[in-house]
């Protein structure tokens, strides 16, 4: 079962990485200009998302400070449900699980 799972994951990763690379170098595979534009935006979004997660992995302390400043800004403009979000943030920072009532 583990072998089948690993084989499936490797195949999915191969196509998830290889597919966009092939489409990027062979733009004629996309039939219309709107598809090309959508592909460009999705590729940019995915690249930014990957860079964001790599940054979070290698530099967790600045990311935590950024999260704290984001919560401070949200608190200053008076967002609704901020108390619940603040409790969730504290649970994330301290690694505690949410209590089940």
PyMOL commands that set and color helices and strands:
alter all, ss='L'
color gray80, all
select helices_A, chain A and resi 2-25+27-29+33-58+60-76+82-94
alter helices_A, ss='H'
color red, helices_A
deselect
rebuild
show_as cartoon
